[in-house]
Amino acid sequence: MRWLSKIALAAAVGCLAPTARATIFTTDIDVSGYIAADEYLSGLNSSTMVTLAPNAYIVGAQWINLDFDALGLSYQNDLVLSLNQSTSPSPYWDHQPSNVFGPGNYSGSGSFTSPGSFGGGPFQVDGSGQIYFETYDYFPDNGSIDEQINSGTVRITWSDSLITPTSRETSPGGSLTGTLNAAEVQWHHFTWGGGDFEVDTLGSTMGPNNDTELGLYDATGNLIANNDDIDFSGGNYLSEIDIAGLGAGKYYLALGGFNTGFGPSGFAAASTSAETGDFMINGLQDVPEPASMAIFAFGLVAIGRRRR
């Protein structure tokens, strides 16, 4: 079934706030009359190709005024709304609008979570500029139509250019500290001169499990590496990224608690973590304030003192 292949290829991702350089668009799919009768890529399901723009970045998705019936033995939560770069298993973003384990009618609106069902999330469209949308059934059991959509809209929100996350300016070496909130991803950017690279979160004191995750992206938003636990079996749930011969360039490090997902492109990282508290990143340090600015600030303090 579809979900098995998707778990194997899963890379959870997230929605990022747009910068002034990016233009945001929405594209609607009228799903009235769509059906789900079988697993992904079955000819019994409803599907369509949607044209956005070449290399567009999907940053959000939602269903609006969706009304459907789960028929026969089918459950409401069997209906899956599926966005895909193509008909291949990945990248993709799936969502089950209802969480009801039973038949009947669903009516409502909502947004795709990130990560979505089976771990997928926002992704970059390829050069064709098209995405593939399908309604499929998570657990086919009727031998015919399992879910019938009476009315509704699926809205895709996308950007025409790369959305760079707001990030903390850092440089290699030393350590830095901060506070992480639940379901938060914090970004740190730095310039690397080339060579062996290592960062870790040893010394963090977050709760409830002191469990961090790290993801490293290049300047174009592609995932280079990620890590969950240094030693899961030993009870060390903190994280470490160690890369031999990392090429010179600008990089972005994403920090989150467990469970944070790191998508393959578009700086796509998102967290559903309950972890919160003080973190430490070893291997990066805050960029020192320029000496001229420090002198200027000292002068202002001195002036203030004289005026008092």
C-alpha positions in Angstrom: 0.0 0.0 0.0 1.0 3.6 -0.5 1.7 4.4 3.2 4.4 1.8 3.4 6.5 3.4 0.6 5.8 6.8 2.0 7.1 6.0 5.4 10.3 4.7 3.9 10.8 7.9 1.9 9.3 10.2 4.5 10.9 13.6 5.0 8.7 15.8 7.1 8.7 19.4 6.2 7.4 22.8 7.1 5.8 26.0 6.1 8.1 29.1 6.2 7.2 32.7 6.5 7.6 34.5 3.2 10.2 37.2 2.7 9.7 40.4 0.8 11.4 38.9 -2.3 8.9 36.1 -2.6 5.5 36.4 -4.3 2.8 34.1 -2.8 0.0 32.6 -5.0 -3.0 30.3 -4.3 -4.4 27.7 -6.7 -7.8 26.0 -6.0 -8.9 22.5 -6.9 -12.7 22.0 -7.0 -13.0 18.4 -5.6 -16.8 18.2 -5.9 -17.7 14.7 -7.2 -14.2 13.2 -6.4 -14.1 9.7 -5.1 -11.7 7.4 -3.3 -12.0 3.7 -3.9 -8.6 2.2 -3.7 -5.0 2.8 -2.7 -2.7 5.4 -4.2 -2.4 5.4 -8.1 -5.5 3.2 -8.6 -7.5 4.1 -11.6 -10.6 3.9 -9.5 -9.7 7.1 -7.7 -10.2 10.7 -8.8 -7.1 12.6 -9.8 -5.8 15.6 -11.8 -2.7 17.4 -12.8 -2.4 21.1 -11.6 -0.1 23.6 -13.2 1.6 26.1 -10.9 5.0 27.4 -12.2 8.3 25.7 -12.9 10.3 25.1 -9.7 7.6 26.7 -7.5 7.7 26.1 -3.8 4.6 24.8 -2.1 4.3 26.5 1.3 0.8 25.6 2.4 -2.4 23.6 1.7 -5.9 23.5 3.1 -9.3 22.1 2.5 -12.3 24.5 2.4 -15.9 23.6 3.1 -15.2 19.9 2.4 -18.2 17.6 2.6 -17.9 13.9 2.0 -19.5 10.6 3.0 -17.7 7.5 4.1 -19.7 4.6 2.6 -20.3 1.1 3.6 -17.5 -0.3 5.8 -15.2 2.6 5.1 -14.1 5.0 7.9 -14.0 8.8 7.5 -10.3 8.9 8.3 -9.6 6.6 5.3 -9.9 9.5 2.9 -6.5 11.0 1.9 -6.0 14.2 0.0 -2.7 13.8 -1.8 -0.4 16.4 -3.4 2.6 15.1 -5.3 5.5 16.4 -7.4 4.5 13.6 -9.8 2.9 10.2 -9.5 6.1 8.8 -8.0 6.1 8.1 -4.2 8.1 11.2 -3.3 8.1 14.1 -2.7 4.5 14.4 -1.6 2.2 16.0 1.0 -0.8 13.9 2.2 -3.5 14.7 4.7 -6.5 12.9 6.2 -9.2 15.6 6.9 -11.1 13.5 9.4 -9.9 11.6 12.4 -13.2 9.7 12.9 -12.8 5.9 13.0 -16.2 5.2 11.6 -18.5 5.8 8.7 -20.8 8.8 8.1 -20.6 12.3 6.9 -17.7 14.8 7.4 -18.1 18.5 6.9 -15.5 21.1 7.6 -12.4 23.1 6.8 -8.8 22.9 7.9 -5.1 23.0 6.9 -2.6 20.3 6.1 -0.2 19.7 9.0 3.5 19.6 8.6 4.5 16.8 8.7 1.4 15.5 7.1 0.0 12.0 7.1 2.8 9.4 6.7 5.5 12.0 7.2 5.3 14.1 3.9 5.2 17.8 3.7 5.7 20.9 1.4 8.0 20.4 -1.5 9.4 22.1 -4.5 7.8 21.5 -7.9 10.0 20.3 -10.7 10.7 22.1 -14.0 7.3 21.0 -15.4 5.6 23.3 -13.0 2.9 20.7 -12.4 1.8 18.7 -9.3 -0.4 15.6 -9.2 -3.4 15.6 -7.0 -5.4 12.4 -6.1 -8.0 11.4 -3.5 -7.2 7.9 -2.4 -8.4 5.4 0.3 -6.0 4.6 3.1 -7.6 1.2 3.8 -9.8 0.0 0.8 -12.6 -2.3 2.0 -15.7 -1.8 -0.1 -14.5 -3.1 -3.5 -16.0 0.1 -5.0 -16.4 3.7 -3.8 -15.3 4.1 -0.2 -15.6 7.9 0.1 -17.7 10.2 -2.0 -16.9 14.0 -1.9 -20.1 16.0 -2.3 -18.4 19.4 -2.4 -15.3 21.3 -1.4 -12.1 23.0 -2.4 -8.4 22.1 -1.9 -6.3 25.3 -1.9 -2.6 25.2 -2.6 -0.5 28.1 -1.4 2.8 28.4 -3.3 5.8 30.8 -3.9 7.5 31.7 -7.1 11.0 31.8 -5.5 12.9 30.3 -2.6 11.8 31.4 0.8 14.8 31.9 3.1 14.0 31.4 6.8 14.6 34.1 9.3 17.9 33.0 11.0 20.4 33.9 13.7 23.8 35.0 12.4 26.6 32.7 13.6 30.2 31.7 12.8 32.0 28.4 13.2 33.5 27.6 16.5 32.6 28.0 20.2 29.1 27.5 21.5 25.8 29.4 21.7 22.7 29.1 23.8 19.1 30.0 23.6 15.5 28.9 24.5 13.4 26.7 22.3 9.6 26.7 22.5 7.3 23.8 21.8 6.7 23.1 18.1 9.4 25.7 17.2 12.3 25.4 14.7 15.2 27.8 15.2 17.5 28.6 12.3 21.2 29.6 12.4 23.2 30.6 9.3 27.0 30.7 8.9 29.7 30.7 6.3 32.0 27.6 6.2 35.5 27.7 4.7 35.6 24.0 3.9 36.7 21.0 5.8 35.5 18.6 8.5 32.3 20.0 10.2 30.8 19.0 13.5 28.0 20.5 15.7 26.1 19.0 18.6 23.5 20.0 21.3 25.3 18.5 24.3 24.7 20.7 27.3 21.0 21.3 26.4 18.5 21.1 29.3 15.1 20.8 27.7 12.0 19.0 28.9 10.3 16.6 29.1 13.0 14.4 27.5 15.9 16.7 26.5 15.4 15.4 23.0 16.7 17.6 20.1 17.0 17.2 16.3 19.3 19.0 13.9 19.1 19.6 10.1 21.8 21.2 7.9 20.8 22.9 4.6 22.9 24.6 1.9 22.2 28.1 0.7 19.8 26.8 -1.9 17.6 25.1 0.7 18.7 21.5 0.0 19.0 19.2 3.0 22.7 18.1 3.5 22.3 16.0 6.7 20.1 15.6 9.8 20.3 13.7 13.1 17.9 12.8 15.8 19.8 11.0 18.6 23.5 10.7 19.3 22.9 7.4 21.2 19.3 6.3 21.4 20.0 2.9 23.0 22.2 4.7 25.6 19.6 7.2 26.4 21.4 10.2 24.8 18.6 11.9 22.8 20.7 15.0 22.0 21.8 15.5 18.4 25.1 15.7 16.4 26.0 16.3 12.8 29.5 15.3 11.7 30.5 15.7 8.1 33.9 15.0 6.7 35.0 17.5 4.1 32.0 19.8 4.0 32.4 22.1 1.0 32.9 25.8 1.5 29.8 28.0 1.3 26.9 29.4 3.3 24.8 27.0 5.3 21.7 27.0 7.5 21.3 24.9 10.7 17.8 24.1 11.9 17.2 23.1 15.5 14.1 21.6 16.9 12.9 19.1 19.5 11.6 15.6 18.8 9.6 15.3 16.6 11.0 17.7 13.9 11.0 16.8 10.2 13.5 17.9 7.6 12.3 18.1 4.0 14.7 17.6 1.1 14.4 21.1 -0.4 13.1 24.6 0.1 14.4 24.9 3.8 11.4 22.7 4.6 11.6 21.9 8.3 8.8 21.8 10.8 8.2 20.6 14.4 5.3 19.1 16.3 7.6 18.7 19.4 6.6 19.2 23.0 10.2 19.8 23.9 10.9 23.2 25.3 13.6 24.9 27.4 17.3 25.9 27.2 19.5 24.6 24.4 23.2 24.6 23.6 24.8 24.3 20.2 28.5 23.4 20.2 30.4 24.2 17.0 28.7 27.6 16.3 28.9 30.9 18.0 27.2 34.2 17.7 29.0 36.7 15.5 30.8 39.3 17.7 29.6 42.8 17.5 31.9 44.9 15.3 34.5 46.8 17.3 33.3 50.1 15.7 29.8 49.5 16.9 31.0 48.5 20.3 32.9 51.8 20.6 29.9 53.7 19.3 27.6 52.0 21.9 30.1 52.8 24.6 30.2 56.4 23.6 26.4 56.6 23.8 26.5 55.1 27.3 29.2 57.6 28.3 27.2 60.5 26.9 24.2 59.3 28.7 26.1 59.2 31.9 27.4 62.8 31.4 23.9 64.0 30.7 22.6 62.5 34.0 
